[in-house]
Amino acid sequence: LPLGNPLATRETVCCETPAARATSAMDTGRVPVSLEGRLATKSPSLSQDLNSANVGPGRNTPRAEVRYRRTHVNVLYFFYQRFFCSICPYGHTVHGRKSTDYQILKNRYALCYEYVNIPINVRRRDVWFVVLKIVNVLIMTRTNLSGVKERTHMTAPDEKTLATLTKLFEEEFGPIGDRQVLYVHAPGRSEISGNHTDHEGGHVIAGSLDVAVDGIAVATDSNKVRVADEGYPTFEITLDTLDVQESEKGTSASLVRGMAHEVVALGVEPKGFDFAFTCSVPSGGGLSSSAAVEAAYGRAMETLWGAPAIEPVALAQMSQRTENNYYGKPCGLMDQAAVCLGGLAYMDFEDQAQPKTQKLELNFEDHGYALVLVKVGADHVAATDDYAAVPREMQDVAAEFGKARLCEVDVADFDAKLPELRAKLGDRACLRAVHYWYENGLVDKRWAALNAGDIDQFLVLTRESGASSAMYLQNVVAKLGSEQPSMYALALAEHVLDGRGAVRIHGGGFGGTIQAFVPLDLVDTFIAKMNGWLGEGSARHYAISDKGAYAAWL
C-alpha cells in the first residue's frame, strides 16, 4: 500500500479550544484538528479504534497507536485512488480549497483529511468498513511495531521550550498578556542521497531531523516584523517595500522580506508581528538552518495574514526563491523541500514547477544503524563561492548542448562531445557532470534498497556516493593546502568504522558536516572518539522526524 502518500504525515492533534477547532482550516502544516467526533459511522468499534489514539500536548501516545490510526487513513486513500477515481463524479481538492461536492462527502462520512473523498453511492457502509478493517489487519501483521524509536510528533512545544520562547519574547517585546499566540515549528534536514543533483533537475533522498526552529509569533498593529533569534541581536524590517534590498543580501532580514514578498503574492495584505524563536539546527553545519528559518517565516505569515493554504512543495519553492533572490545564494530545492515535507522523502526535480515526491516511513535503527552527523570544524558559509561554482560549472556543460540543466542532456551526447568540452571548460567541469549522472543513478538504487529493507546494499551504494563526491564532484576540500577539515574528519570516521557502516561528505560540502551510518554497537565509541578529536559536541546521533514545517495556534 502507498504509505508514502500525503496523508502519511497528517497527524491529528488537539491544541486549540473546541470553538477554535470548529472553525479551523484543515491543512497540513497549518492548524491541526482533532479526530474526536469526526468519524460518524455505523461501526462503533472502528470509531473507537480511531479515537483511542490519544494524541496531543502533554499526552504520551504509543508509536504503534499513531501508526495504527494513520494506516486506516492510508487504506481509505488507497481504495479511493485505486477503485473509485474513474467512476466517482467528485473531484479532489485543489490547493486546500474544498469543492461543494467535497463538503457533501465530508459531511456524509465526517472524514477529517482533505485528500480522501469517499463516493456517496457506497450505501452499505458497514461492508465498506469491514473490508477496511480486514485490510488494515493485514497491514499490521506485516509491520513491525516493536522497537520503533519514538519520533517527533510535536503539535505544541513542550513546557520547557514554551517557557524559553515566552521568556525570550517578553524580554524583547514585552508581556504577551491575553493576545493570541501562534506556535511555529520547522525542522532541519539531512541529505541522505543526491549530492548536488537537485539544482540540475536530478533525484534526491532527504530526511527532516529532530532539530528545529521553534518559535512563537504575535500579531501587532504596526507595519513592522520584529524578530528575536536567541543568541543574536533582535532586528526588524518594515513592510512598506518588499523588493530586493541589495544591502540586506546575506542577512537574516533578507529572509523575512523575501518570504513576505512570496506570501503577499498570494493576494493577502502584509501585517506586522513579533516573532521570537530558538534554533537547535547547527548554523553553518550543512543541516539547512536557513531553509528551516525560511519555512518558519512562511508558515507564520501564511497563518497570521490569512493566506490560502500553502502546500509543502509550494512553500519550499517560495523559500528557494527567497534564498536565491533575496539572500543571494544559488541553492537548489532539496533543502527547502525536505524541511517542508518532513519524514524521509525521495524527490525528483526534473519538473521544476511540480517536483515529484515519495515518502517512506523508515527508522535506520530498526536496521541496526544510527545516523550520525559530525561537524568538521569549518563553517561551509565561508565557502559560498566554491559552492556556487558547482552548479555554474555543471550548467556550463549543459549550455554547450543548448540546455539549462544536466537533466536535459543525453549522456550519450555528452560522451561524444567530451574531448571538446574538456578543451573548452576544463577537467573539473567535466568531472562534475560525470558525478551528476553517476550520483543520480545511485539515488534511485539507494531508494530501491531502502524500500526493500536491504540496508547492506544501501551502505555499499553510500560508500560509492561518497567516493564520487570526493573524486568527481570535488566538494570535500575548498582549496588544496595544509587545512583540509572535511577530509580529515572523513579519514577519522573511516578509521573508527574499520570497514563497517558508511561515511560520506554531507550536503553542500566544503566544510559543514560529514554523514556516517554507524552500527548501533559502535555508536557511543564513534561519538566519543570523534568528539575527542574534533571537539566536544562535534558528533551527534540524529533521528528522522515525521513533522515538516507547520504552525498552530496555542
C-alpha positions, -999 to 999 in steps of 0.1 A, spaced: 0 0 0 12 35 -8 23 46 27 42 75 11 11 94 2 4 129 16 -17 115 43 12 97 60 23 129 78 -11 144 86 -12 137 123 -45 146 142 -40 167 172 -58 190 196 -41 222 206 -69 247 203 -102 253 221 -132 234 208 -146 266 193 -114 274 176 -111 239 162 -146 241 148 -136 270 125 -100 259 118 -89 253 82 -78 217 79 -44 216 61 -11 200 67 14 224 82 -13 248 94 -39 243 121 -41 207 133 -75 193 141 -89 166 164 -103 132 154 -129 134 181 -164 134 167 -150 133 131 -160 98 123 -197 95 122 -201 58 113 -223 28 120 -193 9 130 -187 19 167 -157 -4 170 -139 13 142 -147 47 156 -134 37 189 -102 23 173 -96 56 155 -104 78 185 -84 57 210 -50 71 200 -47 99 225 -26 125 206 -19 160 218 1 182 240 12 165 272 -1 131 261 21 100 258 9 83 227 25 49 218 41 50 184 22 18 175 -12 35 181 -3 65 160 8 43 131 -23 21 136 -47 50 132 -28 65 103 -29 33 85 -67 34 84 -65 67 65 -39 53 42 -61 24 34 -90 48 27 -68 67 4 -56 35 -14 -91 22 -20 -103 56 -32 -73 61 -55 -73 26 -70 -110 18 -73 -132 49 -73 -112 76 -91 -125 66 -125 -162 63 -115 -166 88 -87 -181 121 -100 -164 141 -73 -130 157 -77 -100 162 -55 -95 194 -36 -72 219 -52 -46 238 -31 -66 232 1 -98 247 -13 -127 223 -8 -154 219 -35 -191 218 -27 -190 181 -37 -162 175 -12 -182 192 16 -211 169 9 -188 139 11 -171 152 42 -204 158 60 -216 123 49 -186 104 62 -171 130 86 -135 123 75 -111 150 86 -85 147 58 -87 168 27 -73 144 3 -98 115 10 -131 115 -10 -155 86 -5 -182 82 -31 -217 87 -17 -231 58 -37 -214 33 -13 -246 26 6 -235 -4 27 -211 14 49 -207 -15 73 -194 -37 45 -170 -9 35 -156 -6 70 -154 -43 75 -132 -46 43 -112 -16 56 -105 -33 89 -95 -66 73 -70 -49 50 -57 -29 79 -51 -61 100 -32 -75 71 -10 -44 70 -5 -45 108 7 -82 106 34 -71 81 45 -40 101 69 -45 129 57 -21 157 82 -33 183 115 -15 189 104 16 169 123 46 180 100 74 192 100 103 167 89 138 168 51 143 168 50 178 181 19 199 177 27 223 205 60 229 223 69 211 254 67 231 287 105 238 287 105 250 251 74 271 256 89 287 287 121 295 269 102 311 240 79 330 262 108 344 282 127 354 251 96 370 236 87 390 266 122 402 273 124 416 237 88 427 230 70 430 264 42 409 280 21 388 258 -9 392 280 -41 378 266 -30 381 229 -33 350 207 0 332 203 10 312 172 35 284 175 58 276 146 80 246 140 104 239 111 129 210 112 165 208 100 173 183 73 199 157 63 207 149 27 207 111 26 215 107 -11 219 130 -41 249 152 -36 245 183 -58 219 167 -80 188 189 -71 199 220 -90 204 200 -121 169 185 -121 181 153 -106 169 130 -78 175 133 -40 167 114 -8 165 137 22 151 134 57 139 160 82 157 158 116 149 161 153 164 195 155 144 225 145 134 262 146 108 266 172 91 300 177 61 319 188 45 349 169 20 375 180 3 399 156 7 437 161 -9 468 148 23 481 132 38 476 97 69 460 111 81 425 116 104 423 146 125 391 151 143 379 182 166 350 175 181 335 207 218 344 209 216 370 181 207 407 181 170 415 176 162 431 142 132 444 123 120 452 88 92 475 76 67 461 52 64 493 31 85 478 4 91 441 -2 115 445 -31 150 430 -30 174 452 -9 210 448 -20 222 460 14 204 431 31 218 403 10 234 377 32 215 388 62 186 374 82 165 404 73 166 394 37 148 361 45 120 379 63 115 403 34 117 376 8 92 353 24 69 383 30 71 391 -7 62 355 -16 32 353 8 18 387 -3 19 374 -39 -9 350 -28 -32 380 -25 -30 390 11 -21 422 29 11 421 50 7 430 87 31 435 115 40 408 140 66 400 166 84 366 163 108 350 189 125 317 181 152 293 191 171 272 166 187 238 176 198 233 140 236 239 139 243 270 119 268 265 91 268 228 96 250 218 64 217 209 81 198 237 64 192 261 93 184 288 67 158 267 50 142 260 84 141 297 92 126 305 58 99 278 62 91 291 98 86 327 85 64 313 57 42 293 79 39 322 104 29 347 77 6 323 60 -14 318 92 -12 354 106 -21 370 74 -49 346 64 -32 334 32 -46 305 12 -32 272 24 3 266 11 12 230 1 47 218 13 63 218 -21 49 253 -29 63 266 4 96 250 -5 97 268 -38 88 301 -22 117 296 3 141 287 -25 133 319 -44 138 338 -12 173 323 -7 182 327 -44 169 363 -49 169 380 -15 197 362 4 219 357 -27 227 320 -25 221 299 -57 207 268 -38 186 240 -53 152 230 -39 162 199 -19 169 217 14 136 236 15 116 206 2 129 183 29 122 209 56 86 214 44 77 178 36 91 162 68 100 125 71 122 106 47 114 116 12 125 109 -24 124 139 -47 126 142 -85 133 178 -96 132 174 -134 99 193 -134 108 225 -116 72 236 -113 59 204 -98 86 181 -84 76 145 -78 79 133 -42 75 100 -24 76 92 13 90 62 32 85 56 69 118 41 79 140 42 110 176 34 104 179 20 139 154 -8 131 181 -20 106 209 -18 131 225 16 122 224 51 136 225 83 116 254 104 130 264 138 116 298 152 125 307 189 124 342 192 108 351 225 124 348 247 93 317 267 85 306 260 49 292 295 47 328 307 42 330 286 10 299 301 -7 319 309 -38 332 273 -40 296 261 -36 283 284 -63 309 271 -87 294 236 -86 260 244 -103 277 270 -125 302 245 -140 275 218 -144 252 243 -162 282 255 -183 283 219 -196 246 218 -202 248 251 -221 271 236 -246 241 214 -257 217 244 -256 202 232 -223 197 248 -189 204 218 -167 222 185 -170 189 165 -166 181 178 -201 213 165 -217 216 130 -232 246 113 -216 255 97 -250 258 132 -265 280 142 -235 303 112 -242 306 120 -278 315 156 -272 337 151 -242 371 160 -257 357 193 -270 341 200 -236 373 193 -218 393 216 -240 368 245 -236 356 241 -200 384 222 -183 386 189 -164 367 199 -133 335 209 -151 335 176 -170 342 156 -138 313 173 -121 290 164 -149 302 128 -147 293 129 -110 258 142 -117 248 112 -138 266 87 -116 251 101 -84 217 104 -99 217 66 -106 229 59 -71 200 78 -56 175 55 -74 194 24 -64 196 35 -28 159 44 -27 151 9 -41 174 -6 -14 156 13 14 122 3 1 133 -34 0 148 -31 35 183 -40 21 205 -19 44 237 -37 33 232 -27 -3 222 8 8 255 11 27 276 -2 -3 260 24 -25 265 51 2 303 44 0 302 47 -38 284 80 -34 310 94 -10 338 84 -34 321 101 -63 317 133 -43 354 133 -33 369 123 -67 345 138 -93 323 164 -76 353 176 -56 334 193 -28 353 179 1 382 204 0 377 240 -10 413 248 -17 441 223 -16 465 232 12 475 222 47 440 228 61 416 201 50 390 197 78 364 177 59 389 152 45 405 149 80 371 141 95 363 116 69 396 98 75 390 97 112 355 83 107 367 56 84 394 47 109 368 42 137 343 23 115 371 0 103 351 -12 72 317 -12 89 288 11 81 295 40 57 306 76 57 304 104 31 305 142 27 272 157 36 252 185 19 269 212 0 303 202 12 334 224 16 331 222 54 299 218 74 294 182 83 301 146 73 275 119 75 280 84 89 258 54 93 272 37 124 265 2 137 244 5 169 270 -13 190 296 12 179 277 45 183 289 55 217 325 47 208 323 65 175 308 97 190 333 97 219 363 94 196 351 119 171 344 144 199 378 138 214 395 145 181 373 174 168 359 189 200 331 181 224 297 182 207 311 177 172 293 143 166 257 138 173 232 109 168 201 122 149 167 107 142 143 113 112 114 135 123 79 129 108 69 166 110 76 191 83 72 228 88 38 239 104 21 265 125 -6 260 152 -24 284 175 -17 278 212 
